[in-house]
């Protein structure tokens, strides 16, 4: 899954997944490849349609509890959104085009600036992860195990 962490000031764009140790490096290669692809070219109409259908269909499930509704109201106030923002949300989402998505991905997703965090068996993934840059290893207490290395 991936999402922007919405904040008043620019926040992070994060991608997360859970995979088996033996496919960790391959999963990272695929994530980097996809991020690079969506910033370099249009997604297909089919890809956009599938995502829009999911988000439009999933939206009512995000408004089932008083807490969820309160969180949406807080978002309207915090970000100064129009009062009808969530009333028109699904229509706006349905109108999204591949061109608009491309512009936003180019403006806000930067594959060259990734910070990659992986957890698991260091010995099994460390050498493969080196293709993505400098590696820092931390223990389960957050203490650095050894200095950054480039393999």
Beta strands, then each sheet from edge to edge (+ up, - down):
strand 1: 2-4
strand 2: 13-15
strand 3: 135-138
strand 4: 144-149
sheet 1: 1+ 2-
sheet 2: 3+ 4-
end
